[in-house]
Amino acid sequence: MNAFDQSVATCVRGRFDDYVATRRHIHRNPEPSRFEHETSRYILARLSAAAVPARLMEGGTGVVADLAVGNAAETGPVIALRADIDALRLQDQKSCEYRSTRDGICHACGHDCHTTMVLEGLLSTVRVLAEGATPPRPFRLRAIFQPAEETGEGAVSMVRQGAMAGVSAILGLHVEPELPCGTVGIRYGALTANLDEVQITITGRGGHSARPHYTDDPVAAAVQLLSAYYTLLPRAVDSRSPSVFTAGKIAGGTLCNVIPDRVEILGTLRNVDHVIRATLQRRMREIAAGVSQATGATIDLQFLCPLDAVINDRAVTESLHDAAKFVVGEAGVRILDWPSLGAEDFGGFLTEAPGAMLRLGCARPGGEKWPQLHAPTFDIDEQALLIGSQILLLAAARVAQRISPAS
């Protein structure tokens, strides 16, 4: 612990009401992916009022801000903090006074919390610097308020617009209702999965259900294809590396006695290794070709909207781990043994610089079952806002110290 750490921690802990007010304002006024205009203007206005240089990104969604932390910070590394800002198209079913005011839209994935932790974290740092505190090594703190995480396109868009220019490392977090407030989950290596949306269109001659021999029966082809995928894909790769293909939608036909001429299957392919990803895609194409040959149906297989796995950099993760121990103590840090097969577009930033994410416990301690992410009643223990903000700020200072002057 150094004086800067203590100053940051003390400042953040003393601003609970500010954090709660910001979070609840954003929570009441959610906006879905690519429509985060009011949210972006709100962030920009708050930063401008504190004289923090910031710019609005194209289309009026997304904000990037830079704060010099310490003297001669312009010569130091740039450490980025990422916050996603979009909400879900989901009806808020909570009864609290800060529930969503917008029909069919709510913050059920905690992005209001992520935004608050980074925004108020920057404003806390401004106060600390005004009081004369200086970090062990000057650096520039870049806040990336990213739109469209839920649609998987926001990170790549922000990178294209220069949000990662000059960045030496990037940090992020996600609230986790499976962990109680006061604990965090740290994962070295793969945290989330590669994701490909799978779209399969099967076409062929339809006809009367009494005369299938006159048809190509796309329904039978769909059954054979899914059965083969579920049986053969797990045997195509090393079972010690997590991977899964799941079909979430099958659509075809309108009547019980008519074989349709088209069946559509939608699903996802998830894994944590790029070689395994390529192997599974190749095997899926080969199996589709075999089923097509056997049934006579035409099978069009497409992999859409790819997201890369979040692979936590070891050195950056060590800084997060160290900061987390300072904030919640050794007992509050849980090392995650397995990656999640969920997806997160933070990996889009990791193509530009090393980085790491952590899981932030947000369930109120006490044993009651807490609403899950994407549930219409999702909420957090708001003490988690202070914990997450401290960890991000202190980890950024630690990463800056570890980076060589030439970086």
N, C-alpha and C positions, 0 to 999 in steps of 0.2 A: 504494500500500500504506500502511496505517496500523497503529497499534499493536494495535487490536482484531483486524484481519485476521490479523496475525502470531500473536496469542495463540490465536485459534481454530484456525488451521492447525497450530500447534505442538501444541496439545492433541489434536486429532483424530489427527494422525500418530503421537502417542505412545500411542494406545489401540487399536492394531491387534488385539491379543489379545481385547479386549472386543468389538470389532465382529465378529470371527470367531466368538466364542462365542455371541453373540446370533443371528447369522445361522444358525449350524448348529443351534441349539436350535429355531428356527422352521422350518428346513428339515426337521428330523427329525419334526416334529409338524404337518404340513400339514392345513388344513381347507378344504373347498370353499365356494363362494359361499353366503352366508347361514347357514353353520354355523361361523363363525369365533369360537366362544365362548371356547375355551381361549386362542387367540391374543389376543383382546381382553382377557381377564383378565390374561394375561401382560404385555401392554403397560401396562395400568392399574397393575399391581403395581409394575413397574419405575419408572413415573413417580411413584407415590405414595411409594415409598422415597426418592426424590430431592426430595420436597416440591413437585412440579410439579402445579398444579391440573389435574385431568382429569375427564372424565365419560364413562361408558359410554352408548352410544346405545341406542335402542329395540331390543328383541329380544335384547339382550346381545351385539350384534355392532357393531363400530366404536367408536372412541374419539376424542374431541376434547380437546386440551390447550392451555393458554395459558401462556406464559412471558414475564414482563416482562424486557426486555433493556435495561438502563440505568436511570438515575434518571428519575422522572417518565414512565415508559414508558406509563402509563395515558393520557397525553395524546397519545401518538404514534400512528402508523398501525399497523394490524394486517396483518402479512404472513403468509400461510399457506403451509405446506409440505404437500403431499399424498403419502401413501403408500398404495397398495392392499395388502390383506393376505390375499386369498384365493388358494387353490391350485386346481389342475386335477384333474379326475377322470381320472387317467392313471397307469399303473404306472411307478414309478421303476425304471430299469434300470441305475443306477450301482452300482458295487461299493464305494464309499468308506464310511468309518465313519459319516458323517453322512447317509447316504441315508434316504429316508422310512421311517418305522416303520409306516406305515398303508397297508394293501393298497389299490391302485387309486387312490391320491391322492398327488400330489407337486407341489412348487413347480418347475414347468418353464417358468414365464414370468418368474421373477425377482422376484416380489412379496415373497419373504422378504428379498431384498436391499434393495428400496425401503423396506420397513418398518424394517430395521436402520439404514439411512442416516439416516432421519428420527428414529427413537427414540434412537439413540446420538448423533446430532447434537444433540438437545435436551439430553441428559445431558452432553455435552461443553460446551455453552454454559453450563449450570449451574456447571460447574467453573471455566470462564473468568471468569464473573461473580463467583464466590466469591473469586477471586484479585485482584479489583479492576479488571478490564478493563472499559472502557465503549465503546460504539459511538459513532461520530460523531454520530448522532442516535438517541435512545431510541425503541424501538418494541416492539410486542408480537408475539411469534412464536407462531403458532398451528399446531399439528400436527394434521392431519386423517388419521386412520388409517381408511381407507375399505374396507368390505366389498364383495363382489359386483361387482367390476369385470368379471370374466369373463362375467357374465350381463348386463352393461350397465345394471344398475339401481341400483348403489351410489351413484354421485355424486348423482343426482337425489334419492335418499332422504336422503342426508346434508344436502343443501341444504334439503330440506323440514323437517328437524329443527333447522335453525338453525346448521349448521356454518359457513356463510359470513357470518353476521351481523356487520356491521361490518368485513369484510375489504376492504382496499384493493387487494391484489394477491395472486396465488397462483402458486406455483412447483411444478414436478414434474419427474420424469425417468423414463426407462425404460432398462434395460440393453439393450445392442445387441451381439449376438455377431458381427455383420458388421464391427465396429470393434475394434481391439486395445485392451487395457487401457492406459491412459495417453493415450487420445484421446477426444474427444467430438464429437458432431455437433450443430451449431447450425443451426436453420432459421428464417428470418424469414418470417412469414406462415403459410400452411397447412402443418401438420406431418402430420396424419392426415386421413382422409376422413370425410364424412358416410356413414352406413350405414343402409340399410333392409333388413330381412329381407323377402323376397318369397315369399308363399305363393299359389300358383295351383291352383285346383281346377277341373277340366274334367269335366263330366258330360253324359251323353246316352245315347241308346239303344245298347246293345251288341247282340251277336248272333254268328252263325256267321261264321267268317272267309271262307267261300266265298260269303257273301251280304252284302258290305259295303253294298250299295245299300239294304238294309233298316235300316241303322244310321246313327247320327250320327258314329260312329267317333271317340271321344275321343282315341285314340292318334294318328290322322292330324291332329286339331286341335292336339294338343300339338306334333307335328313342325312344322306350319305356324307355330305361335305362336313357338316357339324360333328357328326359321329367320328369321322376320321380326324378332324382337328383336335377334338377333345381326347382322343385316344393316342394319336401319334405325336402331337407337338410336345407333350411332356417327355417323350422318349427321344426327342431330337437333340436335346441339350442336357448339359450336366445338371442334375436335380439339386445340386448344392447351391446353385445360383437361382434366386427366385424369378419366376416368370409365369405369366398366365394369359391365356386368350379367353375372353368371355363374350358371348353373343348377348346383346341386350335388347334387340328388337328383331322379330321375324314377321314379315308382312307379305301376304299373297293370297289371292282368291277372294271371292265374295259369296259363293254358294257351296253347299255341301256336295252337290253332284256335278260340279264343274272343276276340272283340272285347269288351273290358271296357266297363262303363258309367261308369267313373270313372278319371281319371288325376290324380295330384298331382305338382306341380313345386315344389321349394323352391330358393331361390337368394338372392343378395344384389345390391343396387344400391349402387354406391359412386361418390362424386364429391367435389369440394372446393369447390363453389360452390352456394349455396342456390338461385339462379335456375336453374342447370342441373339441380339436384335436382328442382325443381318441373316443369321442362320434360320431363325424362325420365319422371317419374311420369305426367304427362298423356299423353305419347305411348304409354306402355305400356298405359294404359287404352284409348286410341283404337285401337291395334293389336289389343288383345284383343276389342274390340267388332267390329272388322272381320272377324277370324277366326271369331268366333262366328256372325256373319251368314252368312259364306261356307260354314260347315260344318254349321250347325244345332246344334252343341254349345253348352252354357251354360258360360261362363268366369267364375269368381269370382276376382278379383285383389285381394289385400290386401297393404298395406305395414305391417310389424310391427316392434316393438322399435327405434324410430329412435334413432340416436346422432348427435350433431352433430360436425362436424369440429373438430379442435383448431387454432384460428387463433392463432398466437403474436402477442401484442401487441408492437409494435416496441420501446417503451421498456423493457418488462420483459425482452425478449429481449436487449437491449443490456446490461442488468445481468448476466444469465446469461453472456453472451459475455465481459464484462469479468472476472467471477469465474473463468470457465473459463481464461482466459489467465493469470491469477494462479496457478492450481493446476497446469495442465499445460503452460503456455507457448504462445506463438503457434503453434508448429509442431504442437502437439497438438490444435488446434481445426480442425475441418473444417466448412466451410459447405456445408450440404446443398442441392443445386440443385433437387431435386424433392421433393414431398410423398410420403408413403407412402399407398397406398390401403387400408392396414389401418385398423382403427377402435380407438378408445380413449375411454372415457367421461369423461375429464378435461374434455372440452368442456362437460359438464354444469355444471361449476363456473364456466366462463367466461361463462355467462349472468348471473352475479352480480358479477363483478369481472374486470379484465384479468389476464392471466397468460401463462405460457409454460412449455414443456417442452423438455428436451434429450435427446439420445441419448447414453448413457454406454457407451463401449467396455468390453467385459468379457471378450473373448477373450484367452487367454494368448498373448503375442507369440511368434513363432517360425515362423509359416507353416503349421502344421498346420490342417486343416479343423476348425472348432469347431462343436459341436452347436448347432442352431438353437433358437429359442424354440419351445416346445410339443413339443420332442423329449424322449423318455423318458430321455435321457442328458444333458440340459441341465445346465450348471454354469457357474461364473464363475471368473475370476482374482480372488481376494478382495482384492487391492490396490485393485480398483475401488471397494470400499466406502468407503475413505478419500477417494478422489478425489471421488466423488459427494456425500458428506456435506459436504466442504469447500465444494464449489461451491454447494450449496443454502444453506448458512449464510452464506457471503460474499455471495451474490447477494441474499439477503433483506435484509442490512444496506445494500446498495447501493440496492435498490428503496426502502427506507425513506428514504434521503437524497434521492431524486429526487422523492418525493411531496410536494406542497405542503402546508403546515400545515392548509389548509382541507379536504383530502381525507379 
